[in-house]
Amino acid sequence: MKLLHLSHLSLTQVARFVPPTVWFGVSAIFHYLGPSFAVLLFPSIGVLGVTWFRIASAALIFAPITRPWKTLQRADGRTRLLLVGLGICLAVMNTSFYLALDRLPMSLVAAMEFAGTIVVALYGLRSRRNLLALVLAVLGIIILIDVKWSTDLHGLCWAALNATLFVIYITLGHKAAEGGASSGVEYLGAAMAIAFIIVMPIGIIEAMAAFGVPELVVAGIAVGFCSSVVPYVADQMAMSRLPRATFALYLAILPATATLIAAIMLAQIPTPQDLAGIALVMIAIAIHKPPRSVADAGRMGDEIDSNGSAMQPRQEKGDAVG
């Protein structure tokens, strides 16, 4: 048990030494693998069944590592409210995302999701340089995403709900990451357990249809791993190092990364228009400059001893990044 705790503790160290952009790359890759698995499973399991598998498998993977029951037991009232809020957000956001994908093209759902992050990116701008970065990112996304309006009102409502909750996820996720990546992932595990309790009665009936087919069960677990474990952990690693506005701006890389992955994996060669959009997004991310005091905030409180308490300033200074 002690070895497991030390392994968990090392997440903070890894988050400190690995550039946040690396975590965005990891998150972006798995961000598009997950939905591709999920859409293929819709006809066999159903939208709510796939949602159940996604959250249930993620909660099961997190449980032995993060020990959510201990996190909830140790948490004070304010932290428990954060965990419950994040859990509700994850449950409803994932459900609405899949319900939207079942009715609308992914490009439209992604465009609406990114529109919400623009609000977060606008909040916290500190310079004209960062404003220029935001404008370039938005232009790049407009070029990349071929958005066509839809007459499916229900689908649009689910997509709008997902976009709203995605903004809330960014806000609550950053709150969880304030103490460093290790505690952020620990909070994430507790929130995922709460999300599982919420979604359990909603999707279990559809999910039961897959229990007798091992291939579907394995595919459902893959959806949870690719969609709710790897990208959310990567998000926590990045959130512990970046302010919300910068994190929201960096999310513009997701459609660009999707285009590159499609070219490599599916031989879908991007057009000159696609390349122009990718270039604008990359330029935007390159010129954006987060406030140093905030960008380095992830280092504060990151040094945790074996009892979970902060180390003395002298020890933290000795371990600081040069």
C-alpha positions, 0 to 999 in steps of 0.5 A: 500500500505504501508503494502504491502511495509513492507511485501516486505521489510521483505524478506531481514530480512528473507534471513538474518536469514534463512540459504541459504541451506534452500532456495536451498531446496525450489528451488530444490523441486519446480524446479522439480514440474514445469517441470513435470507439463509442460511436461504433458501439452505439448500435450494439449497446445504446447511447446510455449503455456506452455512457455507463461503460465509460464511467463505470470502467473509469471509476473501476480503474481509478478506485485501487489507485486513488482510493476515493473512499479515503479521499471523501472521508478525509475531505472537509465540507468545501472539498466534498462540495467540489468533488460532488460538483465535479462528479455531477458535471462528469456524469451529465457532461459525458451523457449529453456528449454522447446523446449529441453525437448520436444526432449531430456530426462530431464537427458541429458538437466540437465547434459548440464545445470549443465556443464555450472554451473561448469564454474561459480563454477571454477571461484572464487575458492580460496582454494584447499578445494573448488577445492576438493568440486567441484571435488566431486560434479562433480563426484556425478553428473556423477554417478547420471545422466545416460547421453545418447548422442542424435542424435537430433541436434535441441534438443541439440542446444536448450539444449546448448542454455539453458545451456549458458543462465542459466550461464547468469541467475546466473550472472545477478541474482547475480547482482540483489541480490547485494542490498539484497533479497528485491530489488532482488525480486523487480528486478526479478518482473520487469525482468519477466514483460519484459520477458512477453512482449517478449514472448507474441507474440510468445506463445499467439496463442498456449496458446489461445487453453487452454483459454476455458478449466479451468483445462488447465488454472489452470495447466498453472498457476501452471507451472508458480508458481512452475517454475518461482515464488517460485524457482526464489524467493528462488534463490534471497534469496540465491544469496543475501547471497552467492558468484556466485561460491558457488551458482553454486556449490550448484546447484549440489544438484538439481539432488540429491534432485530429486532422493530423491523426486522420492523415497518419492513421487513416490516410486522410490527407489534409487540404491546403485549407486544413493546413492553414487552419493548423498553422494558425492554431500552432502560431496562436499557441506558440505566441501565447504567454501565460503569466509567470506567477500563475503558470508556476503556481502548480509548483506551490504545494506540490511537494507532499510527504508520505503523510500527505502534508506539505514539505518544509520550504527548505525541502521544496527549494531544494527540489525546485526546477532550475 
